[in-house]
Amino acid sequence: MNWKHALTGLTASLVVVLAFSQPVLAFDEAEPTEKPAAESTETAAPAEGEGEAEAPAEEAAPLTLPELYYALDNSMLFLCAVLVLFMQSGFAMVESGFNSSKNTINILFKNLMDVCVGVLIYYAVGYGLMYPGDIENKFFGFGQFGIGEGGEVGPGKLNPQVDFLFQVAFAATAATIVSGAVAGRLKFSSYLIYSIVLTGLIYPISGYWKWGGGWLDAKGFYDFAGSIVVHAVGGFAGLAGAIVLGPRIGRFKKDGKSAPIPGHNIAQATLGVFILWVGWYGFNPGSQLAFGGTDNTNAVMLIATNTTLAAATGGVAAMILGWIMYGKPDISMALNGVLAGLVGITANCDSVTNIEAIIIGGIAGLLVVFGILALEKLKIDDPVGAFPVHGLCGVWGGIATGIFGDYDLGVQILGSVVIPVYAFVTMFILFFFLKMIGQLRVSEEDEMKGLDLSEHGMQAYH
């Protein structure tokens, strides 16, 4: 009968489970278990005619509580680093989908090189600039080339290797934001120069001011996961590039009126936004940097939920405002609204309530629509809305941390102004220099042909 077979199978399964369910961890929260003393290796000589006695198997030492926490924290941070790195694919899809098909390869190539070049230059000098250690100069310092040595094992202690992986993924994010703002007219060689400078010098220095223990950190400025340090830096760098480059051919009519250039693949852009949303669960919860214990677990869950609420509210708010202004719901506005909510909550996701996260995300969703309209009025061509999403809403996230979080509003405004201005001025100088030497923008003929053919000699679609 079937029930007999089922009972027999269940019994066999229980036997297997019991056989392999011997405890592998032995620890006490108050007093970690010591490793057992090594057993004697002396064995009796085998009797004549008998084979040699087998040496007793050496049992694996049980994990102590500090070792367990160390393994959990570092393994989880590695997974979060992978999620943040995966965001590069989201950026690539959003930027290429919102742009003309003739520039697809160029955009994908730039996003790829942001990671490849960024990892190498951040490894060489960026990491040492951003985390120079305990030094007197709170504006600039340099620790070491490459990655430092590992230290103590225990709760909240990070292996420098995984810490680098997490930090370099953030650096690549800051760099790739600019790609969408300058799409369709920037020389590929100039973009590589920009990416090296931002990832290796500009971003690490301002990152040191807050996350490396610099002067803004000493004043009490707070940016949990990078609304200012990462997103505003990328957004304002993108604004500088868009201004110096000028608009794409045909973006504005002779009378100054806007003439939008539609993206070639909104489905691709939409998928990219969903990928970015998922990647943000590495970005924000991962910035807790520790995952073991009740307090850390509660913090990570709050961060993740606030991130979700802000993203959702940003999308709804941007949709409603765009619907009112244009008479029809615009998916591009809603997509940017989701990203705006994510950027706005990044600085304060650990410090606000669920209701406050909804308010922050909603305001970010409104700001991104107004920001896109403002750029059109100023005749600044930002094909994907990189500045409104990352620059404008990044600043909002820093200020919102002072309004809703338990942080000094004056200090939050200071940090939310100084870092973006620093990024804008330095990148404006770089882009302007490249323009002066004739190395910034492609020719009119190449732009009309498309950067895929003119810069790379190939097409994304046939």
N, C-alpha and C positions, 0 to 999 in steps of 0.2 A: 504493500500500500504506500501511497505517496507520503503519508504522515510518518511512516516508519523511516523512510529514507531521509526525510527532513530532520527527524529526531536524531538519527545516527550522524548526519552531517553537523548538526548543532553541537552534539557531544564532542565530536572530533575537533571542531573549531575551538571549543572551550579548553580542551586539553592542550592544543597548540598555544593558545593565548597564555594559559597558566605556565606553560613551560618556558615561555620567552618573556615573562613579565617580571623577571628579577630586577630589583631597583638598580639603576645605573648612576643616580645622583645621590650623594649623601652630604647634606649640609644643614647647618643650624644657623638661623639668621643672627643670633646673638654671638655665636662662637663658631666660625668656620671649621669644618672637620679637617684635621691634619691628615696628611697622607700616611698610610700605615708603614711601619718600619719594615725594611726589607727582610724577608725570611732567609733563614740559613740556606746556603747553597751546598752544604755538605750532604752527601748521600752515601748510604751503605754500599760497599762494594758488592757487585752481583755475585751470587753463588756460582760455583763452578758448573758449567754446562748451561747456565742461563744467559739470556741476552743482556746487553747493557741496560741498566735501569734508565727510564726516560726522566729527563729533568722536569720538575714540576712547572706547569705553565705559570708565567708571571701575570698576576691580575692587574688590570688597568686601574690606576689610582682614580678615585672618585673626584668629580669636580667640586671645588670649593665655591662658596657663594660669590666671592669677588670674581672668580673666573667665569661663573655663569652669567653674571651681570655684564662683564666685559664682552663675552661672546654675543650676548643678546644685543647690546648697544651697537657694537661694530657691525654685526650682520644686518641689523635693521637699517643702519645708516648706509650701508652698501646698496641695499635694495632701493632706498630713497634716492641715492645718487643715480642709479639706473633709470628711475622714473624721471628725474630732472633731465638727464641726458636724452631720454626718449622725447622730451618736449621739442627737441630740435626738429624732429620729423613733423610735429604739429606746426611749428613756425614755417617750415618749408612748404607745407601744403596750404596754409593760410595765405602766405605771401604769393605763391605762384598762382593759386586759384583766383585771387583778387586782381591779378595782372593779366596782360595780354599773353596769348599763347606763344607769341614769337620771342618772349623773354623767359620762358619756363626753365630751360637748361641753365641759363645764367643765374637765376634765383636759387635753384637747387644747388648749383655749384658753390655759390657764396655761403649757403648754410652749411654745406659740407666742410668748406675750408675754415669757417668759424670754429668748428670743433678741432679739426686737424692742426691748424696753425695755432689756435688758442691753447690747446693742451700743451703743446711744446713750449710756447713762449711763457705761459703761466708756470709751467714746471721750472723753466730756467731762471726766471727772475720775478714773475708776478706773485707767486706764493710767498717768497721771501720778503717782498715789499709789503704785502698785505698783513703778514704775520711775522714782524721782525723780532718779537719777543719783548722782554721788559727793557725798554730803552727810555732815555730822558726826553728825546725829541718826540713830541706828540703830533708833529705834522708830517714827518718823513723819516723813514728808517729802512734798513735792509738787514734781514736776518741771515740767510744763507742761500746759496744756489741749490736748487733741487728741493728735496724733502728731508726733513730732519729725522733723527733717530727716535725709535719708540721709547716709551717710558713705563710708568707704573701701570699695573694691571688692576682694575677694579671698577666699581660702578661709575659711569660717566667718563671713564678714561678712554680716549680714542687713539687708535693706532694712526700714526701720521699718514700712512698710505691711504687709508679709507677717508681720512679727513681731507686729503688732497683731492681724491676723486669727487667728493661732494662739493668742495669749493670750486674746482675747475668747471664743473657743470654749471654753476652759477655764473662764472666768468663768461662762458660760452653763450649763456642766455642773454647777458647784457650786450654782448657784441652783436648777436644775430637780430636783435630788435631793429637795428639800423637798416638792415637789408631791405625791408619792405618800404621804408621811407624814401630810399634813393633808387628804387627799382626802375628799370627801363632806360636809364641814361648815364649811369656811372661806369667808368672803365673798370674792368675786372682787376687789373693790376693795382689801381688806386684803392679798390676795396680791400685787397690783401694788405696794403700798407696801413690803412685805417684799422683793420682787425688786429694787426700786430701791436699798434700803438695803444689802442684801447685796452686790449686784454693784458698786455705786458706792463703798461705804465699807468694810464689814466684811471682805469677801474680799480687796480690794487691800491693806489694811493688814497683815493676817497674811501675805499673799503677799510683801510687801516684806521682812518679817522673814527670809525664807529666800531667795526667788528674786531679790529686788531688792537684795540685799547688806546686809540689816539685821542685827540683833543675833544672831539664831539662826544665820545663815550665818557670822557672825564666830566663833561658838563651835564651828563645825564640824558643825552639824546637816545631815543629808543626806536629801533627798527628791527622787529623780530626776524623777518625773513626776506626783507629787501624791497619794499615799496619804493624807497628812496635809493638805497645803495645799489640795487640792481636795475630796477625798472625805470626809475626816473633818469638814471645815468644813460641808459640806452635810448630812452625817449627823447631826451634833450640833445643827445649826440645826433640822433636822426633828424631832429628839427634843424640843427646847424647844417647838416648835409643837404637837406631839402632846400634851404634858403640859398646856400652858395651855388648849388647846382642849377636852380631855377626849375620851372615846371616842364613837364613833358610836352613835346610838340603836339598842339591841338587840344591841350587840356583846358585852356581858356581862350575864348574868342577875342577878336580884335576889340570889341566893345567892352571887354573885361568880364563878360558873363561866363559862368562856369559851364564847361562842356564835359561831363563825366565820361571817362573811358571805362566801359564795363569790364569786369573780370571775366576770364574765359571759362572758369569752372567753379561755380558756386558750391556744387556738391563736394568738391575737393577741399574748398575752404571750410565748409561746415564740418567735415570730418577732421580737419586740422584743429578746429576749435575744441571739438570733443577730446582729441588727443591731448591738447594743452590742459584742458580741465582735469583729465585723469592724471597727467604729469604733475599738476599742482599739489597732489596729495603726497608727492615726494618733496616738493618745494617747501610747503608750509609745515606739515607735521614733522618732516625730517629735520627742520630747523630746531626742534626741541633738543636734538642731539643725544638724548638719553631716553630709554624706553622701559627700563625695568622699574618695578615698584608701583605702588598705587598712585602716587602723585603724578609721576610721569605718564602713566596710562591715562589718567583722567585728563591731563593736559592735552595729550595727543588727540583724544576723542573730541574735546572741545574745539581744538584747532581745526580738525577735519570737518566738523559740522558747521562751524562758522564760515569756513571756506566755501562749502556747498551752498549755504544760505545766501551769501553775498553774491556768488556767481549767478544763482537763479534770479535773485532780485534785480541784479544789474541787467540781465537779459530782458526781463519783463518791463523794467522802467524805460530802457532804450526803445523797445518795441512800441510802447504806448506813446512816448513823446514823438518818435518818428512818424507814427500813424497819424497823430494830431497835426503835425507840421506838413506832411506830404499827402495826406488823404488816403494812404494805403500803407499796410504794414510792410516794412522793408527788412528783409532777413539780414542784410549786411549790417544794419544798425543793431539788430538784436544780437548778432554774433559778436560785434565789438562791445556791446553792453555786457555780455557774459565775461569777456576778457577784462573789461573795466572793473567789474565787481571783484574779480580775482586779484587784480593789481591793488585795488583799494584796501582789501582786507589783509594783504600780505604783511603789512607792518604791525598789525595789532590783533591778529587772529587769536592770540593766546591771552589777550588782555581785556576783551569785551564780551558781553553777553550775546546770546543768540539774537535777541531783539535789536541790539546795537549793530550786530553784523548785518542784519537786514537793512537797517537805515544806511549804513556805510555803503553797502552794495548798491542800494537804490540811488543814492546821490551820485555814485560813480557812473551808473548807467545814464543818468541825465547829463552829467558833465561831458561824457564822451560824445554825445550828440551835439551839444553846444560847441565842443572843441572842433569837431569836423566842420561845422558850419563856419566857425571863426577862421579856420585855415582857408576855406574857399573865399571868404570875404577879403582876406589878405593876399589872395592869389599865391598861396604856398601849396605846392603839390606834394601830398603825402599819400601815395596810392592805397595803402592799407590802413591808414589811421594810426600809425605807430606812435606819433606824438600824443594825440588825444588819449589813447589807451594807456600807454606806459608812462609818458611824461606828465600829462595833466592829472591823471588819476593816481599816479605814483605820488605826486605832491599831496593830493587829497588824502591818500593813505597815511602819510607822515603827519599831517595836521590832525586828521581824525584820531590818531593815537593820543594826541594831547587833549582832544575834546571828550572822547569817550573812555580812554584808558586813564590810569592813575599816573600820568606823567605831566611834567611842566609844559604848558602850552607854548610859552615863549621859547623854550629850548627846542621844542618840536618844530616851530616855525623857522627858527634859525637853521637847523639841520636840513629842513625841507626846502630851504632856499639856497643855502651855500653849496651843497653837493650838486644839484642840478645846474646852477650857474657855472660852477667849476667845469662840469662836463661840457656844457654848451660852449663856453669860451675857448677851452682847449681844442675841442673838435672843430670849431669854426676856424680857428687859426690853421689847423692842419688842412682842412678842406680848401680854404682860401689859398694856402701856399701851393697845393696841388693844382688849383685852377690857374694861378699865376704862371706856373711853368708849363701849362698846357697839357697836364696829365690827369685831369679830373673827368671831363665829360667826353663821351664819344661824339663823332661827327654827326651832323644832321642826316646825312645819307645812311650811316650805320644805324642810327636810331630808328629811322623809318623802316629799314630792312629788318630790324630786330637784333637784339644782342646775341641770340642763339647762333645766328649765322655769322654776324660780323665779328663777334668776340671768340666764338668757339668752333665755327665752321660745321655746325650740325643743327638738326631740328629735333624738338621733342615729339612732334606729331607729323605723320606723313599721310 
